[in-house]
Amino acid sequence: MGARKIVHPYQDDLTSAVKGHTKIKVKVKRIDGVEETGEHEYTELSYGLVAPFSGKGYPEEVQLLLQDRYRYQKTHVALEDFVKQQFIGLDCNGFVGGYLERRNAQTTWRRTKASMTSMPIRDILGPEHNFLKSWDDFLPPGGGSLLLGLCTKDGTVMDHTDDGGVGHIAITEPGTLRKEGKTGPVKVYVAEATGDGVGLTYSEYQILSMTLDHRKRGIFYVHRDSKRGMQHEYVYFRIAPAG
């Protein structure tokens, strides 16, 4: 479900420009709302300067990157233009994996190496996980989040592959699940990061029907309104609790 790594030239330019500096000043607004200021060595910030280029940045790391780009980098592109060009951003597992990492560690944002945002997703949606098996597993209003992993009609969770395969992961908003009947459909609001220049979206999914695989685990047929210019997109998902 992780996008292939695409390194933009600005990444190397930026790290080269910052690397020689010590006591780098930082001011970020953390996801818990607290403004944090301080001075740090390059090694404490180096991963945060590259993660947003590959779709894996925390919100604080994006702030860090933009600050240091306009403080140290000689290449001049206006901030608004730089963001519009999609040099930085989030892919689907960068968003969901980052959320899962941070929901119980809201003050922890300085990473010195990749924290493998795709790993919690792989653990939850891996072949040994106990996927939802019944309409009875949907318990409105849904106090916890659910993960939805794009899959084939036979239930194989998809991933990005060298032959052009495309995976996708999304997460539900707690407390928004509505069950229309004993055997569905189920409606729930979903947050996801999508491609094609759309970015983060929040929309309602309709889980229309279910079939079972040979292990009696659900494969769900879903109407996905992801605001990508497709009014009616019908796809298959595996669904599992987000832990």
SULNOR-V883489 format. One record per residue. N is the residue number from 1. RES is the residue in one small letter. PHI is phi in whole degrees, -180 to 180 (none if undefined). PSI is psi in whole degrees, 0 to 359 (none if undefined). Layout:
n=(N:N)
res=(RES:RES)
phi=(PHI:PHI)
psi=(PSI:PSI)
This chain:
n=(1:2:3:4:5:6:7:8:9:10:11:12:13:14:15:16:17:18:19:20:21:22:23:24:25:26:27:28:29:30:31:32:33:34:35:36:37:38:39:40:41:42:43:44:45:46:47:48:49:50:51:52:53:54:55:56:57:58:59:60:61:62:63:64:65:66:67:68:69:70:71:72:73:74:75:76:77:78:79:80:81:82:83:84:85:86:87:88:89:90:91:92:93:94:95:96:97:98:99:100:101:102:103:104:105:106:107:108:109:110:111:112:113:114:115:116:117:118:119:120:121:122:123:124:125:126:127:128:129:130:131:132:133:134:135:136:137:138:139:140:141:142:143:144:145:146:147:148:149:150:151:152:153:154:155:156:157:158:159:160:161:162:163:164:165:166:167:168:169:170:171:172:173:174:175:176:177:178:179:180:181:182:183:184:185:186:187:188:189:190:191:192:193:194:195:196:197:198:199:200:201:202:203:204:205:206:207:208:209:210:211:212:213:214:215:216:217:218:219:220:221:222:223:224:225:226:227:228:229:230:231:232:233:234:235:236:237:238:239:240:241:242:243)
res=(m:g:a:r:k:i:v:h:p:y:q:d:d:l:t:s:a:v:k:g:h:t:k:i:k:v:k:v:k:r:i:d:g:v:e:e:t:g:e:h:e:y:t:e:l:s:y:g:l:v:a:p:f:s:g:k:g:y:p:e:e:v:q:l:l:l:q:d:r:y:r:y:q:k:t:h:v:a:l:e:d:f:v:k:q:q:f:i:g:l:d:c:n:g:f:v:g:g:y:l:e:r:r:n:a:q:t:t:w:r:r:t:k:a:s:m:t:s:m:p:i:r:d:i:l:g:p:e:h:n:f:l:k:s:w:d:d:f:l:p:p:g:g:g:s:l:l:l:g:l:c:t:k:d:g:t:v:m:d:h:t:d:d:g:g:v:g:h:i:a:i:t:e:p:g:t:l:r:k:e:g:k:t:g:p:v:k:v:y:v:a:e:a:t:g:d:g:v:g:l:t:y:s:e:y:q:i:l:s:m:t:l:d:h:r:k:r:g:i:f:y:v:h:r:d:s:k:r:g:m:q:h:e:y:v:y:f:r:i:a:p:a:g)
phi=(none:-88:-70:-61:-73:-122:-96:-85:-53:-61:-63:-66:-60:-68:-64:-64:-70:-90:-57:-79:-98:-120:50:-76:-77:-134:-138:-134:-102:-71:-70:-88:93:-82:-86:-116:-125:175:-122:-138:-76:-57:-62:-77:-118:-59:-68:-63:-82:-115:-56:-65:-71:-109:83:-119:-79:-70:-56:-67:-69:-64:-61:-60:-59:-67:-60:-73:-61:-86:-94:-118:-83:-82:-67:-106:-134:-56:-54:-62:-67:-61:-68:-63:-75:63:-68:-130:162:-129:-99:-65:-81:-65:-71:-68:-64:-63:-62:-63:-67:-96:-62:-110:-145:-69:-93:-100:-132:-83:-106:-100:-157:-60:-101:57:-60:-81:-67:-62:-70:-63:-64:-75:-103:-70:-64:-93:-76:-88:-63:-56:-119:-154:-63:-69:-74:-87:-119:-59:-87:78:-69:-112:-83:-115:-99:-119:-108:-57:-141:-80:-61:-90:99:-75:-66:-87:-143:-72:-131:-65:-91:98:-63:-126:-106:-159:-134:-140:-136:-86:-83:-57:81:-113:-79:-127:-109:-79:-164:-61:-115:85:-73:-115:-115:-156:-87:-129:-109:-160:-107:-121:-86:60:79:-84:82:-71:-136:-139:-153:-92:-100:-118:-89:-91:-153:-141:-121:-117:-85:-68:-100:64:-108:-74:-122:-108:-95:-130:-91:-111:-106:-104:59:-105:87:-114:-69:-135:-121:-113:-141:-106:-136:-87:-132:-148:-62:-83:84)
psi=(356:138:152:145:125:113:119:145:329:334:307:322:317:311:324:321:328:333:324:359:149:161:59:124:137:137:117:155:113:167:345:4:352:134:126:130:153:179:136:155:158:320:334:342:352:319:323:339:346:333:317:338:336:16:14:14:140:159:322:325:326:317:317:312:313:321:309:331:315:354:322:332:137:334:127:110:129:147:311:319:321:315:320:330:357:34:332:162:202:139:180:316:340:321:304:315:320:320:313:323:323:346:331:11:60:340:355:108:343:109:139:353:168:136:11:64:339:344:316:329:316:323:317:322:11:171:339:356:151:88:162:140:350:158:336:343:345:115:91:145:7:81:336:167:154:145:139:118:121:135:171:173:332:2:5:116:129:155:165:129:164:339:14:5:146:126:168:145:141:164:141:153:122:144:8:3:130:132:117:337:173:326:39:184:166:135:138:146:139:139:139:157:124:162:203:27:9:313:213:134:160:116:170:130:146:115:107:319:169:138:165:143:187:344:14:36:144:142:118:134:124:138:118:116:90:13:36:24:5:109:328:102:119:121:171:141:145:149:137:152:146:8:none)
